[in-house]
Amino acid sequence: MNRIRTAFIGAGCRGKQLLQLLRDFPFFEVVAVADPGIEAADLPGMVCYNEGEDDYLNMLDREKPELVFVTSP
C-alpha cells in the first residue's frame, strides 16, 4: 500500500490533535510541519519549518507532500 505524503501548516491545538490522529493510520506518512511558533523539540522526530511565516513555502518545495492540512485560522 502506498502511503500518502502528508504535511501540516499550523501546529497549534487543532493541528497537534489532527497530527496525533493521523499517526495512527498506516496510510498517512506525515513528512513535515510548518509553523513559525514551534520548535523541533515540540514535535520529536518531525521535520519542522519554523523560520518565519513563509517557511511553509520551503516545506512544500522540499518535502513535496501529496496532501496538506492547513490547521491555522
C-alpha positions, 0 to 999 in steps of 0.5 A, a space after each residue: 500500500 502506498 502511503 500518502 505524503 502528508 504535511 501540516 501548516 499550523 501546529 497549534 491545538 487543532 493541528 497537534 490533535 489532527 497530527 496525533 490522529 493521523 499517526 495512527 493510520 498506516 496510510 498517512 506518512 506525515 513528512 513535515 510541519 510548518 509553523 513559525 511558533 514551534 520548535 523541533 523539540 515540540 514535535 520529536 522526530 518531525 521535520 519542522 519549518 519554523 523560520 518565519 511565516 513563509 517557511 511553509 513555502 520551503 516545506 512544500 518545495 522540499 518535502 513535496 507532500 501529496 496532501 496538506 492540512 492547513 490547521 491555522 485560522 
